[in-house]
């Protein structure tokens, strides 16, 4: 998943709600920040209860089964990208 964020006057970045939902992030979750040249990474050391994506509804809403071990962030992003590519391919036909 890719998003363009804008720094506000107070120096804050607002993460889009869709990203927060996919990662299971809630207000108050503490994150670590790693900064390298040209890159900022947010790291969550807490366990997040994010089930496996099994289906996308027709309107693009993610549907999750209950009680499943969460996939890695990379797998979630890959599933979203794959779905996006499938939708683009269908529109291109």
Secondary structure, 3 states (H helix, E strand, C coil): CCCCCCCCCCCCCCCCHHHHHHHCCCCCCCCEEEEECCEEEEECCCCCCCCCEEEECCCCCEEECCCCCCCCHHHHHHHHHHHHHHHHHHHHC
